[in-house]
Structures are given as C-alpha cells and as structure tokens.
Amino acid sequence: MPPQLLTPSSPVGWGASGYAVSPPAPMGNVYGVPSIGVQSYIPLGYKRPLEPSEQLAVEQGLRRWIPKLGAGYSTPIPQLLASPGKSAIISGLMGGGFAGIMALFFAITSHLKGALALTITVGAAAILGTIGAVEGFFSRRKTNEDYLDIMARFPVGATKRDLESDPAYQAQLTRLAAQAGGSSAASANTLSALALMTAMSSSANSGGRSSSRGGSYRSFHA
C-alpha cells in the first residue's frame, strides 16, 4: 500500500523509504489543500497514476511547439509542456540564425568576400545551430519529465500554482538563483579588477608625462 498523504488529523510516522507517511485519515479524501500545504515542509513520496483525461492532455501538450504563452497560476501543467523535437528545431533556427548574422557582419566589417565570407557565415550558422538544437532538445525533455513527475504528486487538475509550490521545484529555483548570483559576483569582481588596473595604468602614464614635462622645463631654464 503506497504512503498516504498527510492530513491535519493524522499522526506523522516515517516509512521504510524515509518518506513521511500516515495511516488512513477519517476525513475520507486524502487529497486537499491541507495535504498540499504540508508538502512545503515534509517530502511526500507517493506518486499516483495519471487519469485517462490527464494522459490525453499530456499527449496534446507534448505535441505543442512552445508552452502556453502568458501562463498564469490557473494554467494546467499539461499546457506548460512542449515537444522536445519541435523545441530543438526552434532553438537550432534561433542559434543558427543569430550566428549567421554575426558571422556575416564580421565578414563585411573585415572586408571578406567571395567563398571565404560564405564559408565563415555558413559554418558559424551550422555549428551554433547544431549546438542550439541539441541543447533545446535535452533541456525541454528534462523540463517535461520534471513537470510530469510533479504532476503525479498532486491531485487531478494541478496547475502552475501547484507546480511552483512544490519543494523540489523551489529548491531548483534556489540553486539557479545562487548560481546566477555567484556568476554575477564573479563578473563584478572581474570588472572591478579591470577598472582598477586601468585606473592604475592611467595614473602611471599621467605621472610619467608630468615628470617628462617637469624635466624638460628644468633643462630648458638651466
């Protein structure tokens, strides 16, 4: 028997799997707002099978080119899915197009003509397009798997609000924010060091020019 979701009236225990479990509650329905709210504090290991209506919605979501634009808290999770293959096409075209435009700009500003300019442009577009397609495919596939895993841990009809209240999803956002903060701090430190080096170099050059002018003035008047 899978672990039951917690309810306000049920005593908390720990199963062999390490997840919080509880005996069947007299409330009858183990799902509900109290059960979802406690997920923010206690990890729940029970995953339910998806209903036929949910499976149909997931299949439709996995055929989308992109997730629903402007999704709000009431948006069902299946509408946040998208096809990994179609995402790869979009990412590949965007990456290849951007790389091609930048390579063409470089070729024009460098006065490259003919076959060399064409080779650089096409090569850059092909390389960046391939990288973008591969990254887009695996990134979208991972996102779909994460969303479906979270969807199976909530009652039928889970929405974006439920998704963002999941502790695993919140932990992922925290890690990404920490990584972004670390990268920003490193970039800021690098820029500060470069600014300090530039200021020191300018100061040294100014001092050297002043000494040269002073020496010339003294030798002239001597």
Secondary structure, 3 states (H helix, E strand, C coil): CCCCCCCCCCCCEECCCCCEECCCCCCCCCCCHHHHHHHHCCCCCCCCCCCHHHHHHHHHHCCCCCCCCCCCCCCEHHHHCCCHHHHHHHHHHHHHHHHHHHHHHHHHHCCCCHHHHHHHHHHHHHHHHHHHHHHHHHHHHHHHHHHHHHHCCCCCCCEHHHHHHCHHHHHHHHHHHHHHHHHHHHHHHHHHHHHHHHHHHHHHHHHHHHHHHHHHHHHHHC
